[in-house]
């Protein structure tokens, strides 16, 4: 073999080998050494896959195999087990690895505030596994830059508080339907066991369908069913290191992902077309999303059909999950802490005299309910953690952070931190929120800064109305069949549901 042929055949392989060694070994070890010099350690880099296998197979799987004994609100060891275990060894801030990407775990409020309150684009959303993006879509949650700014300006107008208050009748109507269903089941029984998590998911689905599309749960049911089938596939992708090009391979799971996405988009497209043709429901979220808006410069902005479909995918999922989870954990907490259930009911009966339903007018009078919901969000936040990524070399506190470093913001750990909340940090005490919090970044269930959850107003108003209406009609305790097992799915879920025993209240 002559020299020219040798070079043509083997030089590309040599360069490829060098690139792989450089990317998967030399660069990660260099970054690890960089952090060690600054006093930040961690479990140590493992070539190619980092610490993902240990997190997924040993920590998460082991945590989810064992329910919590009794009912305690100390849940960090179960929902973010890798942070819980490693923080005990390496401290609150430590370095671990998602494949070849460094992840800096952060639980110091001042650092969290710097990351989340920064508006200059330095801290961006982490680019997720493309396989999970099939489910999440290219909507507001995943966008960055100018495209995000356009989507945000439009959705801010859709979800402002005055518009949300206009949806109160729809929220009340959906909740009435649920309570009537329960009433039909309880009949002459002294009490009725209900798995409330599933019931509240259907209620939230009905509410988001009415407010977003002017339809009902039955009409949007197929979309919710399709999304439920996609959740486990998306979660598997989020917890795995992505191999470039893998999303294009016709594997069994990929073909299922493609099929479910096609059906979801088609179902949403049909609702969009129906909404366009209808003159009714002009205040629905979908109608408002389709309308053009003028920005500060007077330039008209609007979303195209693909962008609207991506936003709808997000609203269908987040609109159902966030509020259903908040209500589920709030009911569990009130069932466990009967004294607070009684106090909350007294406030509702005083505010809604003669058993009237809540309205947009008296929402602000539910002060105790607001404190209860905040304490629920502190103990059981919808997202167990937030993720960001440095777009350039930066200084964070006293640390020099290399570009592309990811940040694992350990929300659940911060919300349960005894240094921030006192020795009773794992106890349910709504009075913590009787006064404004001094440390902004010690409580952030909907995020902070310019990327704070755009649907926060709807979630809070919806939860407040539903909780008030349930308290008006029923008292409830925890069923003996309930198993306390919070788990990290796409959101913080009860692994085996939440079973409560309901009794009618005689007024």
FISEMAR-815689 format. One record per residue (C-alpha): x, y, z; residue number from 1; residue in one letter. Coordinates in Angstrom, 1 decimal, m for minus. Example, Ala and Ser with C-alpha at 12.3 -4.5 7.8 and 13.67 -1.06 7.14 Angstrom:
<sites>
> 12.3,m4.5,7.8,1,a
> 13.7,m1.1,7.1,2,s
</sites>
This chain:
<sites>
> 0.0,0.0,0.0,1,x
> 1.5,3.3,m1.0,2,x
> 1.6,6.3,1.3,3,x
> m1.1,8.3,m0.5,4,x
> m3.6,5.5,m0.2,5,x
> m2.7,5.0,3.4,6,x
> m3.4,8.7,4.1,7,x
> m6.7,8.6,2.3,8,x
> m7.9,5.6,4.2,9,x
> m6.6,6.1,7.7,10,x
> m6.1,9.8,8.2,11,x
> m9.9,10.5,8.6,12,x
> m10.1,7.6,11.1,13,x
> m7.2,9.1,13.0,14,x
> m8.9,12.5,13.1,15,x
> m12.2,10.9,14.2,16,x
> m10.4,9.0,16.9,17,x
> m8.7,12.1,18.1,18,x
> m12.0,14.1,18.1,19,x
> m13.7,11.4,20.1,20,x
> m10.9,11.2,22.7,21,x
> m10.8,15.0,22.9,22,x
> m14.6,15.4,23.3,23,x
> m15.3,12.5,25.6,24,x
> m12.2,12.4,27.8,25,x
> m9.8,15.3,27.6,26,x
> m12.4,18.2,27.7,27,x
> m14.6,16.7,30.5,28,x
> m11.5,16.0,32.7,29,x
> m10.2,19.5,32.0,30,x
> m13.6,21.0,33.1,31,x
> m13.7,18.7,36.2,32,x
> m10.2,19.9,37.2,33,x
> m11.3,23.5,36.6,34,x
> m14.1,23.2,39.1,35,x
> m12.0,21.2,41.6,36,x
> m9.5,24.1,41.8,37,x
> m12.5,26.3,42.8,38,x
> m13.5,23.9,45.5,39,x
> m16.4,22.3,43.6,40,x
> m16.3,18.5,43.6,41,x
> m18.7,15.7,42.7,42,x
> m19.1,12.0,41.9,43,x
> m16.6,12.2,39.1,44,x
> m16.8,12.0,35.3,45,x
> m17.3,8.6,33.6,46,x
> m16.5,8.5,29.8,47,x
> m19.3,9.0,27.3,48,x
> m22.4,8.5,29.6,49,x
> m21.3,10.5,32.6,50,x
> m23.4,9.7,35.7,51,x
> m26.7,9.1,33.9,52,x
> m26.8,5.3,34.4,53,x
> m26.1,5.6,38.2,54,x
> m28.8,8.3,38.5,55,x
> m31.4,6.4,36.5,56,x
> m30.9,2.8,37.4,57,x
> m29.5,2.9,41.0,58,x
> m30.9,6.1,42.5,59,x
> m34.3,6.8,40.8,60,x
> m35.3,3.1,40.4,61,x
> m34.3,2.3,44.0,62,x
> m36.1,5.4,45.3,63,x
> m39.3,4.6,43.4,64,x
> m39.2,0.9,44.6,65,x
> m39.8,2.0,48.2,66,x
> m42.8,4.1,49.3,67,x
> m42.3,6.6,52.2,68,x
> m43.2,5.0,55.5,69,x
> m46.1,6.9,57.0,70,x
> m46.9,10.4,55.8,71,x
> m44.1,12.8,55.9,72,x
> m43.5,15.8,53.7,73,x
> m39.7,15.2,53.6,74,x
> m39.6,14.0,50.0,75,x
> m36.3,15.1,48.5,76,x
> m34.7,11.7,49.0,77,x
> m37.4,10.2,46.8,78,x
> m38.0,12.8,44.0,79,x
> m34.4,14.0,43.5,80,x
> m32.4,11.1,45.0,81,x
> m29.2,11.9,43.1,82,x
> m29.2,15.5,44.5,83,x
> m30.1,14.3,48.0,84,x
> m27.4,11.6,48.1,85,x
> m24.6,13.6,46.5,86,x
> m25.3,16.8,48.4,87,x
> m24.7,15.0,51.7,88,x
> m21.2,14.1,50.4,89,x
> m20.2,17.1,48.3,90,x
> m22.2,20.0,49.6,91,x
> m25.2,22.0,48.3,92,x
> m23.3,22.9,45.1,93,x
> m21.5,20.1,43.3,94,x
> m20.6,18.9,39.8,95,x
> m22.0,15.9,38.1,96,x
> m22.3,14.7,34.4,97,x
> m25.1,14.2,32.0,98,x
> m23.1,12.4,29.2,99,x
> m20.2,14.7,28.4,100,x
> m22.1,17.7,29.6,101,x
> m21.1,19.2,33.0,102,x
> m24.1,19.9,35.3,103,x
> m23.6,22.1,38.3,104,x
> m26.1,21.4,41.0,105,x
> m27.2,24.7,42.6,106,x
> m29.2,25.2,45.8,107,x
> m28.0,28.6,47.0,108,x
> m30.8,31.2,46.6,109,x
> m28.4,34.0,45.7,110,x
> m26.9,32.0,42.8,111,x
> m30.4,30.8,41.8,112,x
> m31.6,34.4,41.7,113,x
> m28.6,35.4,39.5,114,x
> m29.4,32.6,37.1,115,x
> m33.2,33.0,36.8,116,x
> m33.4,36.8,37.1,117,x
> m30.8,37.5,34.4,118,x
> m32.4,38.9,31.2,119,x
> m29.5,39.2,28.9,120,x
> m29.6,35.7,27.4,121,x
> m26.6,34.3,29.2,122,x
> m28.6,31.6,31.0,123,x
> m30.6,29.8,28.3,124,x
> m32.9,26.8,28.3,125,x
> m31.1,23.4,28.1,126,x
> m31.5,21.8,24.7,127,x
> m33.3,18.6,25.5,128,x
> m33.0,15.1,23.9,129,x
> m34.6,15.5,20.4,130,x
> m36.7,12.4,21.2,131,x
> m38.4,14.2,24.1,132,x
> m38.9,17.3,21.9,133,x
> m41.4,15.3,19.8,134,x
> m43.7,15.3,22.8,135,x
> m43.0,18.8,24.1,136,x
> m43.0,20.6,20.8,137,x
> m41.2,23.8,19.8,138,x
> m43.4,26.0,22.0,139,x
> m42.8,28.8,24.6,140,x
> m41.3,26.4,27.2,141,x
> m38.4,25.3,24.9,142,x
> m37.7,28.5,22.9,143,x
> m35.0,31.1,23.3,144,x
> m34.0,34.4,21.8,145,x
> m36.3,36.6,19.6,146,x
> m38.6,33.7,18.7,147,x
> m39.3,33.2,22.4,148,x
> m39.8,36.9,22.9,149,x
> m42.5,37.0,20.2,150,x
> m44.3,33.9,21.7,151,x
> m44.0,35.4,25.2,152,x
> m45.5,38.8,24.2,153,x
> m48.5,37.1,22.6,154,x
> m49.1,34.6,25.4,155,x
> m48.7,37.3,28.1,156,x
> m51.7,39.0,26.6,157,x
> m53.7,35.8,26.5,158,x
> m53.0,34.9,30.1,159,x
> m53.3,38.3,31.8,160,x
> m55.4,38.3,35.0,161,x
> m58.4,40.1,33.5,162,x
> m58.7,37.5,30.8,163,x
> m58.3,34.6,33.3,164,x
> m61.1,36.1,35.4,165,x
> m63.3,36.0,32.4,166,x
> m62.8,32.2,32.4,167,x
> m64.1,31.8,35.9,168,x
> m67.7,30.7,34.8,169,x
> m66.1,27.9,32.7,170,x
> m64.0,26.8,35.7,171,x
> m67.1,26.8,37.9,172,x
> m69.1,24.9,35.4,173,x
> m66.5,22.1,35.0,174,x
> m66.2,21.8,38.8,175,x
> m69.9,21.6,39.1,176,x
> m69.9,18.7,36.7,177,x
> m67.3,16.8,38.7,178,x
> m69.1,17.4,42.0,179,x
> m72.4,16.2,40.5,180,x
> m70.6,13.0,39.4,181,x
> m69.4,12.5,43.0,182,x
> m72.8,13.2,44.3,183,x
> m74.3,10.6,42.1,184,x
> m71.8,8.0,43.4,185,x
> m72.1,8.8,47.1,186,x
> m76.0,8.6,47.1,187,x
> m77.0,7.2,50.5,188,x
> m73.5,6.1,51.6,189,x
> m72.0,7.7,54.6,190,x
> m68.7,8.1,52.8,191,x
> m67.1,7.6,49.4,192,x
> m63.5,6.7,48.5,193,x
> m62.2,8.6,45.6,194,x
> m58.8,8.4,43.8,195,x
> m58.6,12.2,43.5,196,x
> m55.5,12.5,41.3,197,x
> m57.2,10.9,38.3,198,x
> m60.4,12.8,38.9,199,x
> m58.6,16.1,39.2,200,x
> m56.6,15.4,36.0,201,x
> m59.9,14.9,34.2,202,x
> m61.2,18.1,35.7,203,x
> m58.2,20.1,34.7,204,x
> m58.4,18.6,31.3,205,x
> m62.0,19.7,31.0,206,x
> m61.2,23.2,32.2,207,x
> m58.2,23.7,29.8,208,x
> m60.4,22.4,27.0,209,x
> m63.2,24.9,27.8,210,x
> m60.9,27.8,28.3,211,x
> m58.5,27.0,25.5,212,x
> m60.7,25.6,22.8,213,x
> m64.3,26.3,23.8,214,x
> m64.8,22.5,23.8,215,x
> m65.2,19.9,26.6,216,x
> m63.1,17.1,28.0,217,x
> m65.0,14.7,25.8,218,x
> m64.1,16.6,22.6,219,x
> m60.4,16.9,23.6,220,x
> m60.2,13.5,25.2,221,x
> m58.2,11.9,22.4,222,x
> m55.5,14.6,22.7,223,x
> m55.1,13.9,26.4,224,x
> m55.0,10.1,25.8,225,x
> m52.3,10.6,23.1,226,x
> m50.2,12.8,25.4,227,x
> m50.5,10.3,28.3,228,x
> m49.1,7.6,26.0,229,x
> m46.2,9.9,25.0,230,x
> m45.2,10.9,28.6,231,x
> m43.3,7.7,29.4,232,x
> m41.5,7.8,26.1,233,x
> m40.5,11.4,26.7,234,x
> m39.3,10.7,30.2,235,x
> m37.1,7.9,29.0,236,x
> m35.5,10.2,26.5,237,x
> m35.0,13.0,29.1,238,x
> m33.1,10.6,31.4,239,x
> m30.9,9.2,28.6,240,x
> m27.9,10.5,26.7,241,x
> m28.8,11.1,23.1,242,x
> m26.8,9.5,20.3,243,x
> m26.7,11.8,17.3,244,x
> m29.0,10.7,14.5,245,x
> m30.9,8.1,16.6,246,x
> m34.2,10.0,16.3,247,x
> m34.2,9.2,12.6,248,x
> m33.9,5.4,13.0,249,x
> m37.1,3.5,12.5,250,x
> m36.9,1.7,15.9,251,x
> m40.1,0.4,17.5,252,x
> m40.2,3.3,20.0,253,x
> m39.4,5.9,17.4,254,x
> m42.2,4.7,15.1,255,x
> m44.6,4.9,18.1,256,x
> m43.3,8.4,18.9,257,x
> m43.9,9.5,15.3,258,x
> m47.4,7.9,15.1,259,x
> m48.5,9.5,18.4,260,x
> m47.2,12.9,17.4,261,x
> m48.9,12.8,14.0,262,x
> m52.2,11.9,15.6,263,x
> m51.9,14.6,18.3,264,x
> m51.1,17.3,15.8,265,x
> m54.0,16.2,13.5,266,x
> m56.4,16.3,16.5,267,x
> m55.3,19.8,17.5,268,x
> m55.4,21.0,13.9,269,x
> m59.0,19.9,13.6,270,x
> m59.9,21.9,16.8,271,x
> m58.1,24.9,15.3,272,x
> m60.0,24.7,12.1,273,x
> m63.3,24.3,14.0,274,x
> m62.4,27.3,16.1,275,x
> m61.6,29.4,13.0,276,x
> m65.0,28.6,11.4,277,x
> m67.0,29.2,14.6,278,x
> m68.2,32.7,15.7,279,x
> m68.6,31.5,19.3,280,x
> m66.0,31.3,22.0,281,x
> m64.2,34.5,20.9,282,x
> m62.5,34.7,24.3,283,x
> m61.0,31.2,24.1,284,x
> m57.3,30.8,24.4,285,x
> m57.0,29.4,20.9,286,x
> m58.9,32.3,19.4,287,x
> m56.6,34.8,21.2,288,x
> m53.5,32.9,20.1,289,x
> m54.6,33.1,16.4,290,x
> m55.2,36.8,16.6,291,x
> m52.5,39.3,15.6,292,x
> m50.9,41.6,18.1,293,x
> m48.9,44.8,17.8,294,x
> m45.6,45.0,19.7,295,x
> m44.1,48.2,21.2,296,x
> m42.9,49.3,17.8,297,x
> m46.3,49.0,16.3,298,x
> m45.3,46.0,14.2,299,x
> m47.9,43.2,13.9,300,x
> m46.9,39.8,15.3,301,x
> m48.8,36.6,14.9,302,x
> m48.1,32.8,15.2,303,x
> m48.3,30.5,12.2,304,x
> m50.3,27.3,12.3,305,x
> m47.3,25.1,13.3,306,x
> m46.4,27.5,16.2,307,x
> m50.0,27.5,17.4,308,x
> m50.1,23.7,17.4,309,x
> m46.8,23.6,19.4,310,x
> m48.2,26.0,22.0,311,x
> m51.4,24.0,22.2,312,x
> m49.4,20.8,22.9,313,x
> m47.8,22.7,25.8,314,x
> m51.0,24.2,27.2,315,x
> m52.8,20.8,27.0,316,x
> m50.1,19.1,29.0,317,x
> m49.0,21.8,31.4,318,x
> m52.5,23.2,31.9,319,x
> m53.7,19.8,33.0,320,x
> m50.7,18.6,35.0,321,x
> m49.8,21.7,37.0,322,x
> m53.2,22.4,38.4,323,x
> m54.2,18.8,38.9,324,x
> m51.0,18.2,40.9,325,x
> m51.4,21.3,43.0,326,x
> m55.0,20.3,43.8,327,x
> m54.1,16.7,44.5,328,x
> m51.4,17.6,47.0,329,x
> m53.5,20.3,48.6,330,x
> m56.3,17.9,49.2,331,x
> m53.9,15.4,50.7,332,x
> m52.4,18.0,53.0,333,x
> m55.8,19.2,54.2,334,x
> m57.0,15.6,54.7,335,x
> m53.9,14.9,56.8,336,x
> m54.1,18.3,58.7,337,x
> m57.7,18.5,59.7,338,x
> m57.3,21.7,61.6,339,x
> m56.3,23.5,58.4,340,x
> m59.2,21.9,56.5,341,x
> m61.6,23.3,59.1,342,x
> m60.1,26.8,58.9,343,x
> m60.1,26.8,55.1,344,x
> m63.7,25.7,55.0,345,x
> m64.7,28.4,57.5,346,x
> m63.1,31.0,55.2,347,x
> m64.9,29.7,52.1,348,x
> m68.3,29.6,53.9,349,x
> m67.8,33.1,55.2,350,x
> m66.7,34.4,51.7,351,x
> m69.4,32.5,49.7,352,x
> m72.5,33.1,51.9,353,x
> m75.6,31.0,51.4,354,x
> m73.5,28.4,49.7,355,x
> m72.9,30.6,46.6,356,x
> m70.2,29.6,44.2,357,x
> m66.9,31.5,44.1,358,x
> m66.7,34.3,41.5,359,x
> m64.1,36.6,40.0,360,x
> m65.2,39.3,42.4,361,x
> m64.4,37.4,45.7,362,x
> m61.2,35.6,44.6,363,x
> m59.0,38.1,46.5,364,x
> m60.9,37.3,49.7,365,x
> m59.5,33.7,49.9,366,x
> m56.4,34.7,51.8,367,x
> m56.1,31.5,53.8,368,x
> m56.6,29.4,50.7,369,x
> m53.8,31.4,49.0,370,x
> m51.5,30.6,51.9,371,x
> m52.5,26.9,51.8,372,x
> m51.8,26.7,48.1,373,x
> m48.4,28.4,48.5,374,x
> m47.4,26.0,51.3,375,x
> m48.5,23.1,49.0,376,x
> m46.4,24.4,46.2,377,x
> m43.4,24.7,48.6,378,x
> m43.7,21.2,49.9,379,x
> m44.8,19.6,46.6,380,x
> m43.7,21.8,43.7,381,x
> m45.0,20.8,40.2,382,x
> m41.4,20.7,38.8,383,x
> m38.8,19.1,41.2,384,x
> m36.0,21.1,39.6,385,x
> m35.2,23.6,36.8,386,x
> m32.5,23.5,34.2,387,x
> m30.5,26.3,32.5,388,x
> m27.2,26.5,30.5,389,x
> m24.5,29.1,30.2,390,x
> m24.2,30.4,26.7,391,x
> m20.7,31.8,27.4,392,x
> m18.0,31.9,30.0,393,x
> m19.4,33.7,33.0,394,x
> m18.8,34.6,36.7,395,x
> m21.5,33.2,39.0,396,x
> m20.9,34.3,42.6,397,x
> m17.3,33.4,43.2,398,x
> m17.2,30.7,40.5,399,x
> m15.8,30.9,37.0,400,x
> m18.3,29.0,34.9,401,x
> m17.2,27.6,31.4,402,x
> m19.6,28.1,28.5,403,x
> m22.1,25.2,28.0,404,x
> m22.1,24.3,31.7,405,x
> m25.6,23.2,32.6,406,x
> m27.3,24.2,35.9,407,x
> m29.5,21.8,37.9,408,x
> m31.5,24.1,40.1,409,x
> m32.6,21.8,42.9,410,x
> m36.0,23.4,43.6,411,x
> m37.3,20.7,46.0,412,x
> m34.2,20.9,48.1,413,x
> m34.4,24.7,48.4,414,x
> m38.1,24.5,49.3,415,x
> m37.3,22.1,52.1,416,x
> m34.0,23.7,53.3,417,x
> m34.0,24.2,57.1,418,x
> m31.5,27.1,56.7,419,x
> m34.1,29.0,54.8,420,x
> m37.4,27.8,56.3,421,x
> m36.4,26.7,59.9,422,x
> m36.2,23.4,61.6,423,x
> m39.8,22.7,60.7,424,x
> m39.2,23.1,57.0,425,x
> m40.8,19.7,56.3,426,x
> m43.9,20.5,58.2,427,x
> m47.1,21.9,56.7,428,x
> m47.6,25.5,58.0,429,x
> m49.4,27.9,55.7,430,x
> m48.8,30.8,58.1,431,x
> m45.3,31.0,56.6,432,x
> m46.9,32.9,53.8,433,x
> m48.9,35.3,56.0,434,x
> m46.1,37.8,55.3,435,x
> m44.1,38.3,52.1,436,x
> m41.0,36.2,51.7,437,x
> m37.6,37.9,52.4,438,x
> m35.6,35.7,50.1,439,x
> m37.1,35.7,46.6,440,x
> m35.2,32.7,45.3,441,x
> m36.1,30.4,48.3,442,x
> m39.6,29.9,46.8,443,x
> m40.1,29.7,43.1,444,x
> m42.6,27.0,42.1,445,x
> m43.4,28.7,38.8,446,x
> m39.9,29.9,38.2,447,x
> m38.6,33.5,38.4,448,x
> m37.8,36.4,36.2,449,x
> m38.8,36.9,32.6,450,x
> m39.4,33.1,32.1,451,x
> m41.8,32.7,35.0,452,x
> m44.7,30.4,34.0,453,x
> m47.0,32.3,31.7,454,x
> m50.0,30.2,32.8,455,x
> m49.5,30.9,36.5,456,x
> m52.6,33.1,36.8,457,x
> m54.8,30.5,35.3,458,x
> m53.3,27.7,37.5,459,x
> m53.8,29.7,40.7,460,x
> m57.3,31.0,40.0,461,x
> m58.4,27.5,38.8,462,x
> m57.0,25.8,41.9,463,x
> m58.5,28.4,44.3,464,x
> m62.0,28.0,42.8,465,x
> m61.9,24.1,42.7,466,x
> m60.6,23.9,46.2,467,x
> m63.2,26.3,47.5,468,x
> m66.1,24.4,45.8,469,x
> m64.9,21.0,47.2,470,x
> m64.6,22.4,50.7,471,x
> m68.1,23.8,50.4,472,x
> m69.6,20.4,49.8,473,x
> m67.4,17.8,51.4,474,x
> m65.2,17.0,54.3,475,x
> m62.5,14.4,53.7,476,x
> m59.8,12.2,55.3,477,x
> m57.1,10.0,54.0,478,x
> m58.1,6.5,53.1,479,x
> m56.4,3.5,54.7,480,x
> m55.5,2.3,51.1,481,x
> m53.4,5.4,50.4,482,x
> m49.6,4.8,49.9,483,x
> m47.4,7.9,50.2,484,x
> m45.1,7.8,47.2,485,x
> m44.4,11.1,45.5,486,x
> m42.3,10.5,42.4,487,x
> m40.6,12.5,39.7,488,x
> m42.3,12.0,36.3,489,x
> m42.7,14.9,33.9,490,x
> m44.1,16.6,37.0,491,x
> m44.3,15.6,40.7,492,x
> m46.8,12.8,40.8,493,x
> m48.3,10.5,43.4,494,x
> m47.0,7.1,42.2,495,x
> m50.1,5.1,43.3,496,x
> m52.7,7.9,43.2,497,x
> m54.2,9.6,46.2,498,x
> m57.2,7.9,47.8,499,x
> m59.4,10.0,50.1,500,x
> m62.7,9.3,51.9,501,x
> m65.3,12.0,51.3,502,x
> m68.4,12.9,53.4,503,x
> m71.2,15.3,52.5,504,x
> m71.4,18.5,54.6,505,x
> m74.9,19.3,55.9,506,x
> m75.4,23.1,55.9,507,x
</sites>
